[in-house]
Amino acid sequence: MRSDLTNPSRDGYGAARQRRNVLFLACLGAVCAAAAYVGAVPTRKFGHDLFFLLDNGWRVFNGQRPHLDFTSPWGALSFLVVGAGMALSHGSVNAIGYANALFAFVLSLWGYRLSRDAVSFVPRFFICLYLALLLVSPYPLGWGTVNSSHAMYYNRYGYVLLGLVMIEAFRLRAATEWEEKIGGASTGVVAALLLFLKANYFGVVVLMIGASFLLGRRSKARLSAMTLGFFLTSLAFLTYLDFDAAAFYHDLQLAAGARAMSFSYKELLIKLSGNAVYLLFIVLLSWQSSITMSRQGSDAPGFTYVLLGFFFFALDMVLLCSNQQYTELPLTVLYSFLLVIEVHRRSGNKFRARKKAPFRVERLALVAGVTFFFISFFTQFYGLAYGLVQKTWPSDSSSLVRFTEPRLSPLLMYDDKWEPNSNGKRYVEYVNSGIRILLEHSRPSDKVLTMDMMNPFPYSMGRSAPRGGMAAATYNYTFSDGHRPSEAWYFGDADIVMVPKRPASPIDGLLKNYRSGLDHRFFLAAESDMWFLYKRR
């Protein structure tokens, strides 16, 4: 009798699976290669945010650590990712693209393995490519695909990591004990990564895990593996932070207190009303899907799927209201597709076999769910394609400006008529002018702090960053009057403080809280048409 190892049907299945894997790897490789080629995308919006990544990635690349060496509402993860990109690119501005490509490759493969036994190949292929595109598409979520920028990229990291949890925690097929262990360990690791990414994403993943328990995913194997994954990953980050959990917690407290100052119910209402149509859509889709699956013998109560639709929309709204983002709901999009996949799996060929009106409605619901997913899929694809074209053939040359510092030369910026100080000609001149006065009135060993939202000079000039300061300084968002670093910690060991006459972002809050410390510790040493340069006394 022929063994399974030589069974032609098994050999054929193995060969087909290998071809599918090669196809997925080729497509994923193409996406990541495009992201790496784009590198630092020609920027049309929030140009100063590039230096959030470059400055803090530069700090980490040179041995500084968030919370220990500078105050940061964000955890170490995004800075470590950019630091890895700098290691790959020898400190180039294109480190951003390299970092995102590398991270997307890892997380997409992670999702591909995680979903191996949960969904069939075709939806698995598109889900995991969607995660890769969601991570690398170079525009700020909710601000339009043609507003190319790397601003707020940590939000993309958070959504993709939450997508991995959705794949594992809300699978509707039964899982073996081994799959429960693998999935639980994955969710535990992701939860720890989100803790050291941004606090709001960690809060959302805790809610997701709790919801999965309520849905019956409470096996001992999953829970123990989840606990172990979370513990070991957190231990690795705490080791990196010299086990100074108090510093990490202190920064989160400062951020929470400062962010509370800028929250408004008006903003919540605007964002909720702007996305209400998506709530209606996901509720109707969930309701129709629950009817379909109840006809196929689903054990879950019909309202479970509707509640889950509400749940994921609510999570998306929580993230919208804690981010600078007004639309795009990746969790709701992914849930709709996972739901449609399960409906199709349970229904099999019954849609083709029956011609009654209810089944035409069910087919329409399936088409609507798939369309909803692919609109988001191609939005991310278009964002990457647009960035690729702009990198290869920059348009609007009349509004395109470059930096004078050689290491910034690959970085292109366009004028932004809505926020001209933080992008385009004004911002480029802001940086160029600052570099000129620093070259005239400072030594290469001097450490420079900038009293603005971002500090562009240490990275731009290849200098050591001062120990102290903030990852990004935004009044009533990352600091406030009652929640801020001390004067000693803010100025740290900076030798020079640059105060802009025309800041990229409002600095009234900084001057209000740190002007006295500036005058006490520093003296005005030089001045240009755009800058005051202060040196330490």
C-alpha positions as CSV (number, residue, x, y, z in Angstrom):
1,M,0.0,0.0,0.0
2,R,1.4,3.4,-1.0
3,S,2.4,5.6,2.0
4,D,1.2,9.2,2.5
5,L,4.7,10.3,1.6
6,T,4.4,9.0,-1.9
7,N,0.7,9.6,-2.4
8,P,0.2,11.5,-5.6
9,S,-2.7,13.5,-4.2
10,R,-0.6,14.7,-1.3
11,D,2.4,15.4,-3.5
12,G,0.1,17.5,-5.8
13,Y,-1.4,19.4,-2.8
14,G,2.1,20.1,-1.5
15,A,3.3,21.4,-4.9
16,A,0.2,23.6,-5.2
17,R,0.7,25.0,-1.7
18,Q,4.4,25.7,-2.5
19,R,3.4,27.6,-5.7
20,R,0.9,29.6,-3.7
21,N,3.5,30.5,-1.1
22,V,6.0,31.5,-3.8
23,L,3.3,33.7,-5.4
24,F,2.6,35.4,-2.1
25,L,6.2,36.0,-1.3
26,A,6.8,37.5,-4.8
27,C,3.9,39.9,-4.3
28,L,4.9,40.8,-0.8
29,G,8.5,41.3,-2.0
30,A,7.3,43.6,-4.7
31,V,5.3,45.7,-2.2
32,C,8.3,45.9,0.2
33,A,10.8,46.6,-2.6
34,A,8.6,49.5,-3.8
35,A,8.5,50.9,-0.2
36,A,12.2,50.7,0.1
37,Y,12.7,52.4,-3.3
38,V,10.4,55.2,-2.3
39,G,12.4,55.7,0.9
40,A,11.6,59.2,2.1
41,V,8.6,60.0,-0.1
42,P,8.4,63.5,-1.8
43,T,6.4,65.2,0.9
44,R,3.2,67.2,0.5
45,K,1.9,67.3,4.0
46,F,3.3,67.6,7.6
47,G,6.9,67.8,6.4
48,H,8.2,68.6,9.9
49,D,6.9,65.2,11.0
50,L,9.7,63.5,9.0
51,F,12.0,64.8,11.7
52,F,10.0,63.0,14.4
53,L,11.1,59.8,12.8
54,L,14.6,61.0,11.8
55,D,15.5,62.7,15.0
56,N,14.2,60.0,17.3
57,G,15.5,57.2,15.1
58,W,18.9,59.0,15.1
59,R,18.8,59.2,18.9
60,V,18.2,55.4,19.2
61,F,20.7,54.7,16.4
62,N,23.3,56.5,18.5
63,G,22.5,54.7,21.8
64,Q,19.9,56.9,23.4
65,R,16.7,55.3,24.8
66,P,13.2,56.8,25.1
67,H,12.0,57.5,28.6
68,L,15.6,57.2,29.9
69,D,17.3,59.8,27.8
70,F,14.4,61.8,26.6
71,T,10.7,62.1,27.3
72,S,8.4,60.3,25.0
73,P,4.6,59.6,25.0
74,W,5.5,56.9,22.4
75,G,7.2,53.7,23.4
76,A,10.5,52.5,21.9
77,L,9.1,50.3,19.1
78,S,8.7,52.8,16.3
79,F,12.0,54.4,17.1
80,L,13.8,51.0,17.1
81,V,12.2,50.2,13.7
82,V,13.5,53.5,12.2
83,G,16.9,52.9,14.0
84,A,17.1,49.6,12.2
85,G,16.4,51.4,8.9
86,M,19.3,53.7,9.7
87,A,21.6,50.8,10.3
88,L,20.6,49.4,6.9
89,S,20.9,52.7,5.1
90,H,24.0,54.1,6.9
91,G,21.9,57.0,8.3
92,S,20.2,58.0,5.1
93,V,16.8,59.8,5.1
94,N,15.6,56.8,3.1
95,A,15.9,54.8,6.4
96,I,12.2,55.5,6.8
97,G,11.3,53.5,3.7
98,Y,13.8,50.7,4.5
99,A,12.4,50.4,8.0
100,N,8.8,50.3,6.8
101,A,9.6,47.7,4.1
102,L,11.4,45.5,6.6
103,F,8.7,45.8,9.2
104,A,5.9,45.2,6.7
105,F,7.7,42.0,5.4
106,V,8.0,40.6,8.9
107,L,4.4,41.4,10.0
108,S,2.8,40.3,6.7
109,L,4.6,36.9,6.9
110,W,3.6,36.7,10.5
111,G,-0.1,37.2,9.5
112,Y,0.4,34.7,6.7
113,R,1.5,32.0,9.1
114,L,-1.1,32.9,11.7
115,S,-4.0,32.6,9.2
116,R,-2.8,29.4,7.6
117,D,-5.4,27.2,9.3
118,A,-8.0,30.0,9.7
119,V,-8.8,31.0,6.1
120,S,-8.3,29.6,2.7
121,F,-5.5,30.8,0.4
122,V,-7.2,33.5,-1.7
123,P,-8.6,35.6,1.2
124,R,-5.4,34.9,3.2
125,F,-3.4,36.2,0.3
126,F,-5.3,39.5,0.2
127,I,-5.6,40.0,3.9
128,C,-1.8,39.7,4.4
129,L,-1.0,41.9,1.4
130,Y,-3.5,44.4,2.8
131,L,-1.6,44.5,6.1
132,A,1.7,45.1,4.2
133,L,0.1,47.9,2.1
134,L,-1.5,49.4,5.2
135,L,1.9,49.7,6.8
136,V,4.0,51.0,3.9
137,S,1.6,53.3,2.0
138,P,3.2,56.8,2.4
139,Y,0.4,59.1,3.3
140,P,-1.2,60.0,6.7
141,L,-4.2,57.9,7.3
142,G,-7.4,59.9,6.8
143,W,-5.7,62.7,5.0
144,G,-5.9,61.5,1.4
145,T,-3.6,59.3,-0.7
146,V,-2.1,62.2,-2.7
147,N,-1.0,64.0,0.5
148,S,2.2,62.0,0.4
149,S,4.0,62.0,3.8
150,H,5.4,59.8,6.5
151,A,3.6,61.7,9.2
152,M,2.1,59.7,12.1
153,Y,3.5,56.4,10.8
154,Y,3.3,54.8,14.2
155,N,-0.5,54.7,13.7
156,R,0.0,52.4,10.7
157,Y,2.2,50.1,12.8
158,G,-0.6,50.0,15.5
159,Y,-3.3,49.1,13.0
160,V,-1.3,46.3,11.4
161,L,-0.4,44.8,14.8
162,L,-4.1,44.9,15.8
163,G,-4.9,43.2,12.5
164,L,-2.8,40.3,13.6
165,V,-4.8,40.1,16.8
166,M,-8.0,40.1,14.8
167,I,-6.9,37.2,12.7
168,E,-6.1,35.1,15.8
169,A,-8.6,36.2,18.4
170,F,-11.8,36.3,16.2
171,R,-11.2,33.2,14.1
172,L,-14.6,31.4,13.6
173,R,-13.2,28.0,12.8
174,A,-12.3,25.6,15.6
175,A,-8.6,25.5,16.5
176,T,-6.4,22.6,17.6
177,E,-4.5,22.8,20.9
178,W,-1.3,23.6,18.9
179,E,-3.0,26.3,17.0
180,E,-4.3,27.8,20.2
181,K,-0.8,27.9,21.6
182,I,0.7,29.5,18.5
183,G,-2.2,32.0,18.3
184,G,-2.1,32.8,22.0
185,A,1.7,33.4,21.9
186,S,1.3,35.6,18.9
187,T,-1.4,37.8,20.6
188,G,0.7,38.0,23.7
189,V,3.7,39.2,21.8
190,V,1.6,41.7,19.8
191,A,0.0,43.1,23.0
192,A,3.5,43.8,24.4
193,L,4.6,45.4,21.2
194,L,1.6,47.7,21.3
195,L,2.3,48.6,24.9
196,F,5.7,49.8,23.8
197,L,4.3,51.5,20.7
198,K,1.5,53.8,21.8
199,A,-0.8,53.5,24.9
200,N,-4.1,53.9,23.0
201,Y,-3.3,50.8,20.8
202,F,-2.5,48.8,23.9
203,G,-5.9,49.8,25.4
204,V,-7.6,48.6,22.3
205,V,-5.8,45.2,22.2
206,V,-6.8,44.6,25.8
207,L,-10.4,45.2,24.8
208,M,-10.0,42.8,21.9
209,I,-8.5,40.1,24.1
210,G,-11.3,40.5,26.6
211,A,-13.9,40.2,23.8
212,S,-12.3,37.1,22.5
213,F,-12.6,35.5,26.0
214,L,-16.3,36.4,26.0
215,L,-16.7,34.6,22.7
216,G,-15.3,31.4,24.1
217,R,-11.6,31.7,23.3
218,R,-10.6,30.7,26.9
219,S,-8.6,27.6,26.5
220,K,-5.8,27.1,28.9
221,A,-3.3,26.5,26.1
222,R,-4.1,29.9,24.5
223,L,-4.1,31.8,27.8
224,S,-0.8,30.3,29.0
225,A,0.9,30.9,25.7
226,M,-0.5,34.5,25.6
227,T,0.8,35.2,29.1
228,L,4.2,33.8,28.2
229,G,4.4,35.7,24.9
230,F,3.5,39.0,26.6
231,F,5.9,38.4,29.5
232,L,8.9,37.5,27.4
233,T,8.4,40.4,24.9
234,S,7.9,42.9,27.7
235,L,10.9,41.6,29.5
236,A,13.0,42.2,26.3
237,F,11.8,45.8,26.1
238,L,12.3,46.4,29.9
239,T,15.9,45.0,29.5
240,Y,16.5,47.6,26.8
241,L,15.1,50.2,29.2
242,D,17.4,49.0,32.1
243,F,14.2,47.8,33.9
244,D,13.2,51.4,34.6
245,A,9.5,50.8,34.4
246,A,8.9,53.9,36.5
247,A,10.4,56.2,33.8
248,F,8.2,54.5,31.2
249,Y,5.1,54.8,33.4
250,H,5.9,58.5,34.2
251,D,6.0,59.4,30.5
252,L,2.7,57.7,29.9
253,Q,1.2,59.6,32.8
254,L,2.5,62.9,31.4
255,A,1.1,62.0,27.9
256,A,-2.3,61.0,29.3
257,G,-2.6,64.2,31.4
258,A,-1.6,66.4,28.4
259,R,-3.8,64.7,25.9
260,A,-6.8,65.1,28.2
261,M,-6.4,68.9,27.8
262,S,-7.0,68.7,24.0
263,F,-10.0,66.3,24.0
264,S,-13.3,67.8,23.1
265,Y,-16.8,66.3,22.6
266,K,-17.1,68.5,19.5
267,E,-14.2,66.7,17.9
268,L,-15.8,63.3,18.8
269,L,-19.1,64.4,17.3
270,I,-17.4,65.5,14.1
271,K,-15.6,62.3,13.7
272,L,-18.6,60.2,14.6
273,S,-20.9,62.0,12.2
274,G,-18.3,61.8,9.4
275,N,-18.1,58.0,9.8
276,A,-21.7,57.2,10.6
277,V,-22.4,55.7,7.2
278,Y,-19.7,53.0,7.9
279,L,-21.5,52.2,11.2
280,L,-24.7,51.7,9.3
281,F,-23.0,49.6,6.7
282,I,-21.2,47.2,9.1
283,V,-24.4,46.8,11.2
284,L,-26.4,45.9,8.1
285,L,-23.7,43.6,6.8
286,S,-23.4,41.9,10.2
287,W,-27.1,41.5,10.6
288,Q,-27.5,39.9,7.1
289,S,-24.5,37.7,7.7
290,S,-25.9,36.5,11.0
291,I,-29.2,35.5,9.2
292,T,-27.2,33.6,6.6
293,M,-25.1,31.7,9.1
294,S,-28.1,30.9,11.3
295,R,-29.6,29.1,8.2
296,Q,-26.3,27.2,7.9
297,G,-26.5,26.0,11.5
298,S,-24.1,28.4,13.2
299,D,-23.9,27.9,17.0
300,A,-23.3,31.6,17.7
301,P,-26.4,33.7,18.5
302,G,-27.4,36.0,15.5
303,F,-26.8,39.2,17.5
304,T,-23.2,38.2,18.2
305,Y,-22.0,39.3,14.7
306,V,-24.0,42.6,15.0
307,L,-22.4,43.3,18.4
308,L,-19.0,42.5,16.9
309,G,-19.7,45.0,14.1
310,F,-20.5,47.7,16.7
311,F,-17.4,46.6,18.7
312,F,-14.9,47.0,15.9
313,F,-16.4,50.3,14.7
314,A,-16.3,51.6,18.3
315,L,-12.6,50.6,18.5
316,D,-11.9,52.4,15.3
317,M,-13.6,55.5,16.7
318,V,-11.6,55.3,19.9
319,L,-8.4,55.3,17.8
320,L,-9.7,58.1,15.5
321,C,-10.4,60.3,18.6
322,S,-7.0,59.6,20.1
323,N,-5.1,60.1,16.8
324,Q,-4.9,63.1,14.5
325,Q,-7.1,61.2,12.0
326,Y,-10.7,61.8,10.8
327,T,-11.5,58.8,8.6
328,E,-10.3,55.4,7.5
329,L,-11.4,52.5,9.7
330,P,-9.0,49.6,9.1
331,L,-10.4,47.4,11.9
332,T,-13.9,47.7,10.6
333,V,-12.7,47.0,7.1
334,L,-10.8,43.8,8.2
335,Y,-13.8,42.6,10.2
336,S,-16.1,42.9,7.3
337,F,-13.9,40.8,5.1
338,L,-13.3,38.2,7.8
339,L,-17.1,38.0,8.3
340,V,-17.7,37.6,4.5
341,I,-15.1,34.8,4.4
342,E,-16.9,32.9,7.1
343,V,-20.3,33.4,5.5
344,H,-19.0,32.1,2.2
345,R,-17.3,29.1,3.9
346,R,-20.4,28.1,5.7
347,S,-22.6,28.6,2.6
348,G,-20.5,26.7,0.1
349,N,-22.3,26.1,-3.1
350,K,-25.8,26.8,-1.7
351,F,-25.9,30.3,-3.2
352,R,-25.7,28.8,-6.7
353,A,-28.1,26.0,-5.9
354,R,-30.9,28.2,-4.7
355,K,-32.6,31.1,-6.5
356,K,-34.9,32.4,-3.9
357,A,-35.0,36.1,-3.2
358,P,-33.3,35.9,0.3
359,F,-30.3,34.3,-1.3
360,R,-30.0,37.1,-3.8
361,V,-29.9,39.5,-0.8
362,E,-27.3,37.3,0.8
363,R,-25.2,37.3,-2.4
364,L,-25.5,41.1,-2.5
365,A,-24.3,41.3,1.2
366,L,-21.3,39.2,0.3
367,V,-20.5,41.5,-2.7
368,A,-20.9,44.6,-0.5
369,G,-18.5,43.2,2.1
370,V,-15.9,42.3,-0.4
371,T,-16.2,45.6,-2.1
372,F,-15.8,47.5,1.2
373,F,-12.6,45.6,1.8
374,F,-11.1,46.1,-1.7
375,I,-11.9,49.8,-1.7
376,S,-9.6,50.1,1.3
377,F,-7.1,47.6,-0.2
378,F,-6.8,49.7,-3.4
379,T,-6.7,52.9,-1.5
380,Q,-3.5,51.7,0.2
381,F,-2.2,50.4,-3.1
382,Y,-2.8,53.7,-4.8
383,G,-1.0,55.6,-2.0
384,L,2.1,53.4,-2.5
385,A,1.9,53.6,-6.3
386,Y,1.5,57.4,-6.2
387,G,4.5,57.7,-3.9
388,L,6.5,55.5,-6.3
389,V,5.6,57.6,-9.3
390,Q,6.4,60.8,-7.5
391,K,9.8,59.5,-6.4
392,T,10.6,58.4,-9.9
393,W,9.2,61.4,-11.8
394,P,8.6,64.3,-9.3
395,S,5.8,66.6,-10.5
396,D,5.1,70.3,-9.9
397,S,8.7,71.3,-10.1
398,S,7.8,75.0,-9.6
399,S,6.8,74.2,-6.0
400,L,9.5,71.6,-5.3
401,V,12.3,72.6,-3.0
402,R,15.4,70.9,-1.6
403,F,17.5,71.2,1.5
404,T,21.1,72.4,1.3
405,E,22.6,69.9,3.8
406,P,24.0,67.0,1.8
407,R,22.5,64.2,3.9
408,L,19.0,65.8,3.4
409,S,19.4,66.1,-0.4
410,P,17.3,63.0,-1.2
411,L,14.3,64.6,0.7
412,L,11.9,66.6,-1.5
413,M,9.2,68.9,-0.2
414,Y,6.2,70.6,-1.9
415,D,4.5,73.8,-0.8
416,D,1.4,73.2,1.3
417,K,-1.0,76.2,1.1
418,W,-2.9,75.1,4.2
419,E,0.1,74.7,6.5
420,P,3.0,76.5,4.7
421,N,5.3,76.7,7.8
422,S,5.6,73.0,8.2
423,N,6.2,72.0,4.6
424,G,7.6,73.2,1.3
425,K,9.7,76.4,0.8
426,R,9.1,77.9,4.2
427,Y,10.0,74.8,6.1
428,V,13.0,74.1,4.0
429,E,14.3,77.6,4.4
430,Y,13.6,77.3,8.2
431,V,16.0,74.3,8.3
432,N,18.5,75.7,5.9
433,S,18.7,79.0,7.7
434,G,19.1,77.3,11.1
435,I,22.0,75.2,9.7
436,R,23.7,78.3,8.4
437,I,23.7,80.1,11.7
438,L,24.8,76.9,13.5
439,L,27.7,76.5,11.2
440,E,28.8,80.0,11.9
441,H,28.3,80.1,15.7
442,S,28.8,76.5,17.0
443,R,31.2,73.7,17.1
444,P,30.6,70.2,15.7
445,S,30.5,68.8,19.2
446,D,27.8,71.2,20.4
447,K,24.5,69.5,21.1
448,V,21.5,71.4,19.7
449,L,17.9,71.6,21.1
450,T,15.1,73.4,19.2
451,M,12.2,75.0,20.9
452,D,9.6,73.8,18.4
453,M,7.6,70.6,17.8
454,M,10.5,68.8,16.2
455,N,14.3,69.2,16.5
456,P,15.7,68.8,12.9
457,F,19.4,69.8,13.5
458,P,21.2,66.8,15.2
459,Y,20.2,64.4,12.5
460,S,20.5,67.0,9.6
461,M,24.1,67.9,10.7
462,G,25.1,64.5,11.9
463,R,25.6,65.7,15.4
464,S,25.0,64.0,18.7
465,A,21.5,64.8,20.0
466,P,21.3,66.3,23.5
467,R,20.1,64.0,26.3
468,G,16.8,65.4,27.5
469,G,14.0,67.1,25.7
470,M,10.9,65.5,24.2
471,A,10.3,63.2,21.3
472,A,7.9,65.8,20.0
473,A,6.6,68.9,21.8
474,T,3.0,69.8,21.2
475,Y,1.2,71.9,23.7
476,N,-1.8,70.2,25.3
477,Y,-1.0,67.0,23.4
478,T,2.4,65.7,24.5
479,F,2.8,68.2,27.4
480,S,0.7,70.8,29.2
481,D,1.1,73.3,32.0
482,G,0.4,70.7,34.6
483,H,2.0,67.7,32.8
484,R,5.4,68.4,31.5
485,P,9.1,67.5,32.0
486,S,11.0,69.7,34.4
487,E,13.1,72.6,33.1
488,A,16.3,70.7,34.0
489,W,15.1,67.6,32.0
490,Y,13.7,69.6,29.1
491,F,17.0,71.4,28.4
492,G,19.1,68.4,29.5
493,D,22.7,68.7,28.4
494,A,22.1,70.9,25.4
495,D,24.9,73.3,24.6
496,I,22.7,75.4,22.2
497,V,19.0,76.2,22.1
498,M,17.5,77.3,18.8
499,V,14.4,79.5,19.1
500,P,12.6,80.1,15.8
501,K,11.1,83.4,14.8
502,R,8.7,81.7,12.5
503,P,8.1,78.2,14.1
504,A,6.9,75.2,12.1
505,S,4.3,74.7,14.8
506,P,2.9,77.1,17.5
507,I,5.4,77.4,20.4
508,D,3.5,79.6,22.8
509,G,3.1,76.7,25.2
510,L,6.9,76.0,25.2
511,L,7.7,79.6,25.8
512,K,5.1,79.9,28.5
513,N,6.6,76.9,30.4
514,Y,10.3,77.1,29.6
515,R,11.2,80.7,28.8
516,S,12.4,81.4,32.4
517,G,14.6,78.3,32.2
518,L,16.0,79.4,28.9
519,D,17.0,82.8,30.2
520,H,18.4,81.3,33.4
521,R,20.6,78.7,31.7
522,F,21.4,80.3,28.3
523,F,22.3,83.6,26.8
524,L,21.5,85.0,23.3
525,A,24.7,84.5,21.3
526,A,23.5,85.1,17.7
527,E,20.5,86.1,15.7
528,S,19.4,85.8,12.1
529,D,16.2,86.8,10.2
530,M,14.7,83.4,11.2
531,W,16.4,82.3,14.4
532,F,17.6,83.2,17.9
533,L,20.7,81.1,18.9
534,Y,21.2,80.7,22.6
535,K,24.4,79.2,24.2
536,R,24.7,77.7,27.7
537,R,26.0,80.1,30.3
